[in-house]
Amino acid sequence: MENITKKGTPKDVFLHLLSTITLYVSVVAFITLWWQYVNVLFPDQLGYNYYGSYYTYAYDPIRWAMSTLIVVWPIYILISWLIGREFKQDPEKREIKSRKWLWYITLFASAVTIIIDLISLIFNFLKGELSTQFFLKVLVILIVAAGVFGYYLWDLRKRDHKSNKPRLFAWIVSAIILVSIVYGFILIGSPTAQRARRFDEQRVNDLSIIQSEIINYWQNKNSLPANLNQLNDSIRGFISPTDPETNKTYEYIRSGQLSFSLCSYFKTKNKSVLSDKSLTPVMYKQQNWDHEDSYTCFERVIDPELYPKNNIIPITRPVY
């Protein structure tokens, strides 16, 4: 029997276009999620890797990817179910022109991704890139792209409209995505833990600002301030920050002519996961504020050679 290509209704175009878009978004989110897992679990000791601080930049992409999968993947499953129901009522809808165009575009994108992935693998291997992180990232892309390509190639060729393979495939992929999202919650913590972490990040930022102001005070006045209130300057508009959660003043201890401590209570741990030898200058700065989930004091000693005094000439008015 001759295969007749049908024209789809606006409803058909809407369903297939939405299905394709949600598929692409889900694939990108899934790859992003696992790339960030690789970055956290297998940090590259050679390159400029900014994941040295335990609670830093990898977590925002993880949260975005998790949020995207939680919203978009169920929509894709729902749209796929609606399309499957349409196929059962009218099997000829499988030959809709718009559907075939979108499916072949998906095959093309998957094939190009696989080719580029393999080229990148060979190129970086020849360049000496042998890190576990790189190979795992390549493997993630290869598995996802090959899975999408294989499934949609089979879907275009199949003639058994009553097959349970699409349903089985959907359950397996959904289970994998669910496990990935659950692991994300285990890795980054609950929303409550995230809020506590953000408070601690603000505390570290406040203490860093106070430390800079103390050094500036010493350079200009040749002495450490007696308390943090002496740092306030109405002309510059500076007011010493307070704890973002309790609004209490941070503890400042002047222990010598050049030494002082800044103290605060923290609710989470912030430790560098890389060894000291692998830390970049940015990571050293992060490590300088490492803290436990308890009361922590940061002891500082001003080096006069690194922070010389400012030789300010007093301004005098001329006498007429």
C-alpha positions in Angstrom: 0.0 0.0 0.0 1.3 3.4 -1.0 2.5 5.6 2.0 0.6 8.9 1.9 2.1 11.8 3.7 -0.6 13.7 5.6 -0.8 17.4 6.4 -1.1 18.1 10.1 -3.7 20.3 11.8 -2.6 23.3 13.9 -3.2 21.0 17.0 -0.8 18.4 15.5 1.9 21.0 14.8 1.5 22.5 18.3 1.9 19.1 20.0 4.9 17.9 17.9 6.7 21.3 18.1 6.2 21.5 21.9 7.3 17.9 22.2 10.5 18.6 20.3 11.3 21.8 22.2 10.7 20.2 25.6 12.9 17.3 24.5 15.8 19.6 23.6 15.5 21.6 26.8 15.4 18.4 28.8 18.5 17.0 27.1 20.5 20.2 27.6 19.4 20.3 31.3 20.3 16.7 31.8 23.8 17.1 30.3 24.4 20.3 32.3 23.4 18.5 35.5 25.8 15.6 35.0 28.6 17.9 33.8 28.3 19.8 37.1 28.3 16.5 39.0 31.5 15.6 37.2 33.0 19.0 38.0 32.3 18.5 41.7 33.2 14.8 42.1 36.2 14.8 39.8 37.8 18.3 39.9 40.5 18.9 37.3 43.8 19.5 39.1 45.5 21.0 35.9 43.2 23.7 34.5 41.7 26.8 36.1 39.1 25.0 38.0 36.9 27.3 40.1 35.1 24.5 42.0 37.8 24.4 44.7 35.5 25.9 47.2 32.9 23.4 48.4 29.9 25.7 48.2 30.6 27.7 45.1 29.8 28.1 41.4 28.9 24.5 40.5 25.7 24.6 42.6 23.8 27.3 40.7 24.0 25.4 37.4 22.9 22.3 39.3 19.9 24.1 40.7 18.9 25.5 37.3 19.2 22.1 35.6 17.2 20.4 38.4 14.5 23.0 38.2 14.3 22.7 34.4 14.0 18.9 34.5 11.4 19.0 37.3 9.2 21.3 35.1 10.0 20.4 31.5 10.4 16.6 31.5 6.9 15.9 32.9 5.5 18.2 30.1 7.4 16.2 27.5 6.0 13.0 28.9 2.5 14.4 28.9 2.8 15.7 25.3 4.2 12.4 24.2 1.3 10.6 25.8 -1.2 12.8 24.0 0.6 12.2 20.7 0.6 8.5 21.3 -3.2 8.6 22.0 -3.7 10.5 18.7 -1.7 7.8 16.9 -3.9 5.0 18.4 -7.1 6.8 17.2 -5.6 7.6 13.8 -2.4 5.6 12.8 -2.1 7.7 9.6 -1.1 10.7 11.7 2.3 9.1 12.1 2.9 10.2 8.5 2.3 13.9 9.2 4.8 16.0 7.3 5.6 18.4 10.2 6.2 15.5 12.6 8.7 13.9 10.2 10.5 17.2 9.7 10.9 17.7 13.4 12.0 14.1 14.0 14.6 14.2 11.2 15.9 17.5 12.5 16.3 15.8 15.9 18.2 12.9 14.2 20.4 15.4 12.5 21.2 17.3 15.7 21.9 14.1 17.5 24.2 12.8 14.7 26.1 16.1 14.6 26.5 16.1 18.4 27.9 12.6 18.3 30.4 13.5 15.5 31.6 16.7 17.2 31.9 14.8 20.5 34.1 12.1 18.9 36.2 14.8 17.2 36.6 16.6 20.5 37.6 13.4 22.2 40.3 12.6 19.7 41.6 16.2 19.5 41.9 16.6 23.3 43.4 13.1 23.6 46.1 14.1 21.1 46.7 17.3 23.1 47.3 15.4 26.2 44.0 15.9 27.9 43.7 12.7 30.0 41.7 13.8 33.0 38.8 11.7 34.3 36.6 14.8 34.2 37.0 15.3 30.4 36.3 11.6 29.6 33.2 11.5 31.8 31.8 14.7 30.2 32.4 13.2 26.7 30.8 10.0 27.8 27.7 11.8 29.1 27.2 13.6 25.8 27.8 10.5 23.8 25.3 8.4 25.8 22.6 11.0 25.7 23.0 11.8 22.0 23.2 8.2 21.0 20.1 7.4 23.1 18.1 10.2 21.4 19.3 9.2 17.9 18.6 5.5 18.4 15.1 6.0 19.8 13.9 8.5 17.2 15.4 6.5 14.4 13.5 3.5 15.6 10.3 5.5 16.1 10.4 6.7 12.5 10.9 3.2 11.2 8.6 1.1 13.4 5.3 -0.1 12.0 3.9 -1.9 15.1 1.7 0.8 16.5 0.8 -1.2 19.6 4.4 -1.6 20.8 5.0 -1.0 24.5 8.6 0.1 23.9 7.9 3.9 24.0 6.2 3.4 27.4 9.1 1.3 28.7 11.6 3.8 27.3 9.8 6.7 29.0 9.7 4.9 32.4 13.5 4.0 32.2 14.5 7.6 31.3 12.2 9.1 33.9 13.7 6.8 36.5 17.2 8.0 35.5 16.2 11.6 35.6 14.5 11.1 39.0 17.6 9.5 40.5 19.7 12.4 39.1 17.5 15.0 40.7 17.5 13.2 44.0 21.3 13.0 43.9 21.3 16.8 43.3 19.3 17.3 46.5 21.7 15.1 48.4 24.7 17.0 46.9 23.5 20.6 47.4 21.3 20.1 50.4 17.7 21.1 51.1 16.3 24.6 50.5 16.7 25.3 54.2 20.4 24.3 54.1 20.8 26.5 51.0 19.3 29.5 52.8 21.7 28.9 55.7 24.6 28.7 53.3 23.6 32.0 51.7 23.6 33.6 55.1 27.1 32.3 55.8 28.3 33.5 52.4 27.0 37.0 53.3 28.8 36.8 56.6 32.0 36.0 54.9 31.5 38.9 52.5 30.8 41.3 55.4 33.9 40.2 57.3 36.0 40.6 54.2 34.7 44.2 53.8 35.3 44.9 57.5 38.8 43.5 57.2 39.6 45.9 54.3 38.3 48.8 56.2 40.4 47.9 59.3 43.5 47.8 57.1 42.6 51.1 55.5 42.0 52.6 59.0 45.5 51.4 60.1 47.2 52.8 57.0 45.6 56.2 57.5 45.8 56.5 61.3 48.7 54.3 62.3 46.6 52.3 64.7 43.9 49.7 64.8 40.4 50.9 65.7 39.2 50.3 69.2 35.9 49.0 67.9 34.0 48.6 64.6 32.0 51.8 65.2 35.2 53.8 64.5 35.1 52.5 61.0 31.9 54.3 60.2 32.4 57.3 57.9 29.5 59.6 57.1 31.4 61.2 54.2 32.1 58.0 52.4 28.7 56.6 53.6 30.3 53.5 55.1 28.6 51.8 58.0 30.1 48.6 59.4 27.8 45.7 58.3 26.0 43.5 60.8 25.0 39.9 60.8 22.4 39.5 58.0 20.2 37.1 60.1 20.4 38.4 63.6 21.4 42.1 62.9 24.0 41.8 65.7 27.5 43.4 65.4 30.3 41.1 64.4 32.8 40.5 67.1 36.1 42.4 66.6 39.1 41.7 68.9 42.2 43.8 68.8 45.0 41.6 70.1 48.1 43.7 69.3 49.3 46.7 67.5 49.2 44.9 64.2 46.9 41.9 64.9 43.2 41.5 65.3 40.5 38.9 64.9 37.0 38.9 63.4 34.5 36.4 64.7 31.0 35.1 63.8 28.7 32.2 64.2 28.3 30.0 61.0 25.6 27.4 60.3 27.4 25.5 57.5 30.9 24.3 56.7 32.9 25.9 54.0 36.0 23.9 53.1 38.2 23.8 50.0 38.0 20.3 48.5 41.3 20.6 46.6 44.7 20.3 48.1 46.7 23.5 48.9 49.1 22.8 46.0 46.3 22.9 43.5 44.7 26.1 44.7 44.7 29.1 42.4 45.0 32.7 43.8 41.2 32.9 43.8 41.0 29.7 45.8 43.5 30.9 48.3 41.3 33.8 48.9 38.3 31.5 49.5 40.4 29.2 51.7 41.4 32.3 53.8 37.7 32.3 55.0 37.2 28.6 55.6 35.0 27.9 58.5 33.1 25.2 60.4 29.5 25.1 61.3 30.1 26.8 64.6 31.6 29.9 66.1 34.7 30.8 64.1 37.4 33.5 64.5 39.7 34.6 61.7 43.0 35.9 63.0 44.8 38.5 61.0 48.2 40.2 61.3 48.9 43.3 59.2 52.3 43.3 57.3 53.5 46.9 57.2 55.5 46.1 54.1 52.5 44.8 52.2 50.2 47.6 53.6 52.4 50.7 54.1 51.1 53.7 55.9 49.7 56.6 53.9 51.9 59.7 54.3 49.1 62.3 54.4 50.2 65.9 54.5 47.8 67.9 56.7 45.9 70.6 54.8 46.3 74.1 56.4 44.5 77.2 55.5 46.7 80.2 54.4 46.8 83.1 56.8 45.9 86.5 55.4 
